[in-house]
């Protein structure tokens, strides 16, 4: 983190990224002195309500973060920035999104956890848009113009006021990762899932919570002891995440059931005032590790693998079979994972576990929309399989063909998860 004093003394001349959280009530003019080099500006965690009308003087600016500020309207000066492609205004007080505030080169827009009721139709006129984060707002509809967002790959619209998903949304040719739980249209399924799990809520007094094993956007995972068993417990943070609400994740985890490639859930923790919700999980063998890192600012929607990371053909086939089996199991139970990525895949050799249900949503498996949602997630599987094959010395022809078929622009031509399983076995 940089300081305002460093900026004023000229010590930051020539830097490409500036991170400044200094209880700022106004935009420091000294930032303009970095115009010839600055590409990433992070002003999150301040008291800003406005940005300069001539922000475009930062002519090299590509990324702007202004999360955790009290902005009420997305600043129109953003739209004038010639190179700006990533905009993040999470957890502000945004009610208005003017069309003029949308940069022409917009690729990644984060407006999570605000008060937005409407989006401008001009959003559909940003052809480079790949990633759109809108969870935790007050949207009751999406602009019809978004049907023209042919590059959109990831969409988060959980915890809004949407009764249904528009049909055009599921026809977008590149959409692969979708989260829509916590809307009126899915609340009933979530409530039923939370109420129907066979394991009665587990009293917290029966647990001995130990060391922290890991954490994600939605919660912390600790080692624990319960009834003489070594287990894991996930304690939810109880707040809006970029994917949605913790209780939606709990509902999906409890409904997922048992499968060899899923992390086994024992049951929910008993609710207690002042304590976070929690789930008790089977403890995973420490041999398992995350397959890849999450997307970067540059890769946007693609995971980051190690430069020397390679897979043999047998491992690729085994992992593909494991993921496809888990996916078909979830789809049969009416659950869309929503975040099928290598960074959510825990791997030990040829064995794997699909984790993180933070973006999971419910659907009716036998409906037309349910079929479309399964084929949407087939594209995510195809991307994952392609990434593995790109790092395989001798990729099998039938796997290359399957990866391509799963990513067809015509969503109706993609194989559903059950067919993917059969093709892998064949």
C-alpha positions in Angstrom: 0.0 0.0 0.0 1.3 3.4 -0.9 1.0 6.6 1.1 -0.2 10.1 0.2 3.2 11.5 1.5 5.1 9.3 -1.0 2.9 10.6 -3.8 3.3 14.2 -2.9 7.1 13.8 -2.5 7.3 12.4 -6.0 8.7 9.1 -4.8 6.2 7.1 -7.0 7.1 8.6 -10.3 6.9 6.1 -13.1 4.9 3.4 -11.3 2.3 1.4 -13.1 0.1 0.6 -10.1 -1.0 2.9 -7.3 -2.8 1.5 -4.2 -3.9 4.4 -2.0 -6.2 4.0 1.1 -5.7 7.1 3.2 -9.2 8.1 4.3 -9.5 10.3 1.2 -12.5 12.6 0.9 -11.3 14.0 -2.4 -9.3 12.7 -5.4 -5.6 13.8 -5.0 -4.5 15.9 -8.0 -1.0 14.5 -7.6 -2.2 11.3 -9.2 -2.3 13.1 -12.5 1.5 13.4 -12.3 1.6 9.6 -12.9 -0.4 9.9 -16.2 2.4 8.7 -18.4 2.8 5.4 -16.6 -0.2 4.6 -14.4 -2.2 1.6 -15.6 -3.8 0.3 -12.4 -5.4 2.6 -9.8 -6.8 1.2 -6.5 -8.6 3.8 -4.4 -10.7 1.3 -2.4 -11.4 1.9 1.3 -11.7 5.7 1.2 -14.5 8.3 1.6 -14.7 9.3 -2.1 -18.1 10.3 -3.6 -16.9 11.7 -6.9 -14.0 11.5 -9.4 -12.6 14.4 -11.4 -14.4 15.3 -14.6 -11.1 15.2 -16.5 -10.1 11.6 -15.3 -9.3 10.9 -18.9 -6.0 12.7 -18.4 -4.9 9.3 -17.0 -4.6 8.2 -20.6 -2.9 4.9 -19.9 -5.3 3.8 -17.1 -6.7 0.3 -17.7 -7.9 -0.8 -14.3 -9.7 1.3 -11.6 -10.9 -0.1 -8.2 -13.1 2.2 -6.0 -14.7 -0.4 -3.7 -15.8 0.5 -0.2 -16.4 4.2 -0.9 -19.8 6.0 -0.6 -20.3 6.7 -4.3 -24.1 6.9 -5.1 -23.7 7.2 -8.9 -21.1 5.6 -11.1 -19.0 8.6 -12.3 -19.5 9.6 -15.9 -15.9 10.6 -16.3 -15.1 6.8 -16.4 -16.6 6.7 -19.9 -14.1 9.2 -21.2 -11.0 7.1 -20.3 -9.6 5.8 -23.6 -7.9 2.6 -22.3 -10.1 1.8 -19.2 -11.3 -1.8 -19.4 -11.8 -3.0 -15.8 -14.0 -1.0 -13.3 -14.6 -2.1 -9.8 -17.1 -0.3 -7.5 -18.0 -3.1 -5.0 -19.8 -2.3 -1.7 -20.6 1.4 -2.4 -24.0 3.0 -2.2 -24.6 3.0 -6.0 -28.1 3.6 -7.2 -27.4 5.0 -10.6 -25.4 3.7 -13.5 -25.4 6.3 -16.3 -24.7 5.1 -19.8 -22.0 7.7 -20.1 -20.1 6.0 -17.3 -19.4 2.9 -19.3 -16.0 3.0 -21.0 -15.9 1.9 -24.7 -13.3 -0.7 -24.0 -15.1 -2.2 -20.9 -14.1 -5.8 -20.4 -14.7 -6.4 -16.7 -17.3 -4.6 -14.6 -17.8 -5.2 -10.8 -20.8 -3.5 -9.2 -21.4 -6.1 -6.4 -23.3 -5.2 -3.2 -24.9 -1.9 -4.1 -28.5 -0.6 -4.5 -28.8 -0.7 -8.3 -32.4 -1.2 -9.6 -31.9 -0.6 -13.3 -29.1 -0.9 -15.8 -28.8 1.3 -19.0 -29.5 -0.4 -22.3 -26.2 0.9 -23.5 -24.5 -1.9 -21.4 -25.3 -4.2 -24.4 -23.2 -1.9 -26.6 -19.9 -2.9 -24.9 -18.8 -5.7 -27.2 -15.6 -6.5 -25.3 -17.4 -7.2 -22.0 -16.4 -10.6 -20.6 -17.1 -10.5 -16.9 -20.0 -8.8 -15.2 -20.5 -8.9 -11.4 -23.9 -7.7 -10.2 -24.7 -9.8 -7.2 -26.3 -8.1 -4.2 -28.3 -5.4 -5.9 -32.0 -4.7 -6.5 -32.4 -5.7 -10.2 -35.8 -7.1 -11.2 -34.8 -7.3 -14.9 -31.8 -7.2 -17.2 -31.7 -5.0 -20.3 -32.7 -6.9 -23.5 -29.7 -5.3 -25.2 -27.5 -7.6 -23.2 -28.4 -10.3 -25.7 -25.8 -8.6 -27.9 -22.9 -9.3 -25.4 -21.4 -12.1 -27.5 -18.1 -12.1 -25.5 -19.7 -12.3 -22.1 -18.4 -15.4 -20.3 -19.0 -14.9 -16.6 -22.2 -13.3 -15.0 -23.1 -12.9 -11.4 -26.7 -11.8 -10.7 -27.3 -13.6 -7.4 -29.2 -11.9 -4.6 -31.3 -9.5 -6.7 -35.0 -9.4 -7.3 -35.2 -11.5 -10.5 -38.3 -13.8 -10.8 -37.0 -15.6 -13.9 -34.0 -15.8 -16.2 -34.6 -14.4 -19.6 -34.3 -17.0 -22.4 -31.9 -14.9 -24.4 -29.4 -15.1 -21.5 -29.0 -18.8 -21.9 -28.4 -18.4 -25.7 -25.3 -16.2 -25.3 -22.6 -18.0 -27.2 -19.7 -17.7 -24.7 -21.5 -17.6 -21.3 -20.0 -20.4 -19.2 -20.1 -19.3 -15.5 -23.5 -18.1 -14.1 -24.7 -17.4 -10.5 -28.3 -16.5 -9.9 -29.2 -17.9 -6.5 -30.8 -15.8 -3.8 -33.4 -14.3 -6.2 -37.2 -14.7 -5.6 -37.2 -17.3 -8.5 -34.9 -19.6 -6.6 -35.6 -18.9 -2.9 -38.1 -21.7 -2.5 -35.7 -24.4 -3.7 -33.0 -23.0 -1.3 -35.3 -23.0 1.7 -36.4 -26.6 0.9 -32.8 -27.7 0.7 -31.9 -26.2 4.0 -34.9 -27.9 5.7 -34.6 -31.4 4.2 -31.0 -32.5 5.0 -31.2 -35.8 6.9 -28.5 -34.8 9.4 -30.0 -32.8 12.3 -28.1 -29.5 13.0 -25.0 -30.3 15.0 -24.6 -28.5 18.3 -21.5 -26.3 18.4 -20.7 -27.5 21.9 -19.8 -30.9 20.4 -17.0 -29.3 18.3 -13.4 -28.6 19.1 -12.4 -26.1 16.5 -8.7 -26.1 15.6 -6.2 -24.6 13.2 -7.2 -22.7 10.0 -6.8 -24.9 6.9 -7.9 -22.3 4.3 -10.3 -19.6 3.4 -12.2 -18.3 0.4 -14.6 -15.5 -0.5 -17.4 -16.9 1.6 -15.8 -18.4 4.7 -13.0 -19.9 6.7 -12.3 -23.7 6.9 -10.8 -25.0 10.2 -9.7 -28.4 11.3 -12.1 -29.7 14.0 -12.9 -32.7 16.2 -16.4 -34.1 16.5 -17.5 -37.3 18.2 -14.0 -38.6 18.2 -13.6 -37.9 14.5 -11.2 -35.5 12.8 -13.3 -33.3 10.5 -13.4 -29.9 8.9 -15.8 -27.0 9.6 -16.6 -24.2 7.3 -17.7 -21.0 9.0 -19.4 -18.5 6.7 -18.5 -14.9 6.8 -22.2 -13.9 6.8 -21.9 -11.2 4.2 -22.3 -10.7 0.5 -19.6 -12.2 -1.7 -18.9 -11.6 -5.3 -20.9 -14.8 -6.1 -23.9 -14.3 -3.8 -25.1 -15.2 -0.3 -23.6 -17.7 2.1 -27.0 -19.4 2.8 -27.4 -20.1 -0.9 -24.0 -21.9 -0.8 -25.1 -23.9 2.2 -28.3 -24.9 0.5 -26.4 -26.2 -2.6 -23.8 -28.1 -0.5 -26.5 -29.8 1.6 -28.4 -30.8 -1.6 -25.5 -32.0 -3.5 -25.5 -35.4 -1.9 -22.7 -38.0 -2.0 -20.4 -38.5 -4.9 -16.7 -39.7 -5.0 -15.6 -36.4 -6.6 -17.4 -34.0 -4.2 -16.3 -33.0 -0.8 -18.5 -34.9 1.6 -20.8 -32.8 3.8 -21.7 -34.2 7.2 -24.4 -31.6 8.0 -25.1 -28.0 9.1 -24.1 -26.5 12.4 -26.9 -25.5 14.8 -27.6 -21.8 14.5 -26.5 -19.6 17.4 -27.1 -15.9 17.9 -24.0 -13.9 17.1 -22.2 -16.9 15.5 -21.7 -17.4 11.8 -23.5 -20.2 10.0 -21.4 -23.3 9.4 -21.1 -26.7 7.7 -19.3 -29.8 9.0 -17.3 -31.5 6.3 -15.2 -34.7 6.0 -11.5 -33.9 6.4 -9.8 -34.0 3.0 -6.5 -35.9 2.6 -3.6 -33.3 2.7 -2.3 -34.8 -0.5 -4.9 -32.9 -2.4 -4.0 -29.4 -3.8 -5.6 -26.8 -6.0 -5.0 -27.5 -9.7 -4.5 -23.9 -10.8 -4.6 -20.3 -9.6 -7.7 -18.1 -10.2 -7.9 -15.6 -13.1 -5.6 -12.5 -13.0 -6.4 -9.0 -14.1 -4.8 -9.8 -17.4 -6.5 -13.2 -18.0 -9.9 -12.0 -16.8 -11.8 -15.2 -17.2 -9.0 -17.8 -17.5 -7.2 -19.6 -14.7 -3.5 -19.2 -14.2 -1.4 -22.4 -14.4 2.3 -22.7 -13.4 4.6 -22.1 -16.3 6.0 -25.7 -16.0 2.7 -27.4 -15.2 2.1 -30.5 -17.4 -0.3 -33.4 -17.5 0.1 -36.9 -19.0 -2.8 -38.2 -21.1 -3.9 -40.7 -18.5 -4.2 -38.0 -15.9 -6.2 -35.7 -18.2 -8.6 -38.5 -18.9 -9.0 -39.4 -15.3 -9.6 -35.8 -14.2 -12.0 -35.3 -17.1 -14.0 -38.4 -16.0 -14.0 -37.3 -12.4 -15.2 -33.7 -13.2 -17.8 -34.9 -15.7 -19.2 -37.5 -13.3 -19.5 -34.9 -10.5 -21.2 -32.4 -12.9 -23.7 -35.0 -14.2 -24.5 -35.9 -10.5 -25.2 -32.2 -9.7 -27.2 -31.6 -12.8 -29.4 -34.6 -12.1 -30.1 -33.1 -8.7 -31.0 -29.7 -10.2 -27.8 -27.9 -9.2 -25.7 -25.7 -11.4 -22.2 -25.4 -10.0 -21.7 -21.9 -11.6 -17.9 -21.8 -11.0 -16.5 -24.9 -12.7 -12.8 -23.9 -12.8 -9.4 -25.5 -12.3 -9.0 -23.3 -9.2 -12.0 -25.0 -7.7 -10.6 -28.5 -8.4 -8.5 -30.2 -5.7 -6.2 -32.8 -7.2 -4.0 -35.7 -6.0 -2.5 -37.4 -9.0 -5.4 -38.7 -11.0 -8.0 -38.2 -8.3 -9.9 -35.0 -7.9 -12.6 -33.2 -5.8 -14.8 -30.4 -7.1 -15.2 -27.8 -4.4 -16.6 -24.3 -3.7 -20.4 -24.0 -4.2 -20.4 -20.2 -3.7 -21.8 -19.6 -7.1 -24.2 -22.6 -7.2 -27.8 -22.2 -8.1 -30.9 -24.5 -8.4 -32.9 -25.3 -11.5 -35.6 -27.7 -12.7 -33.7 -30.5 -14.4 -36.5 -31.6 -16.7 -37.4 -28.1 -18.0 -36.3 -26.5 -21.2 -34.4 -23.9 -19.2 -32.8 -26.6 -17.1 -31.5 -28.2 -20.3 -30.1 -24.9 -21.5 -28.4 -24.3 -18.1 -26.7 -27.7 -18.3 -25.3 -26.9 -21.8 -24.1 -23.5 -20.5 -22.0 -25.4 -17.9 -20.9 -27.8 -20.6 -18.9 -24.9 -22.1 -17.2 -24.4 -18.7 -16.2 -28.1 -18.8 -14.9 -27.7 -22.4 -12.7 -24.8 -21.4 -11.3 -26.8 -18.4 -10.6 -29.8 -20.6 -9.0 -27.7 -23.3 -6.7 -26.1 -20.7 -5.6 -29.5 -19.5 -5.0 -30.7 -23.1 -3.0 -27.6 -23.9 -0.5 -28.8 -21.2 -0.5 -32.4 -22.3 2.3 -33.7 -24.6 0.1 -36.1 -26.5 -3.5 -35.0 -26.3 -6.0 -37.6 -27.4 -8.0 -36.8 -30.5 -11.3 -37.7 -29.0 -10.7 -35.4 -26.0 -9.8 -32.5 -28.3 -13.0 -33.2 -30.2 -15.1 -33.3 -27.0 -13.6 -30.0 -25.7 -14.4 -28.3 -29.0 -18.0 -29.7 -29.1 -18.6 -28.4 -25.5 -17.6 -24.9 -26.6 -19.8 -24.6 -29.7 -21.4 -21.1 -30.2 -24.7 -22.8 -30.9 -25.6 -23.8 -27.4 -28.2 -26.4 -28.5 -25.4 -28.4 -30.2 -23.3 -28.8 -27.0 -23.5 -32.2 -25.3 -25.2 -32.2 -21.8 -23.2 -33.5 -18.9 -24.7 -37.0 -19.1 -23.6 -37.3 -22.7 -20.1 -36.0 -21.8 -19.8 -38.8 -19.3 -20.8 -41.4 -22.0 -18.4 -40.0 -24.5 -15.5 -40.1 -22.0 -16.3 -43.7 -21.2 -16.6 -44.6 -24.9 
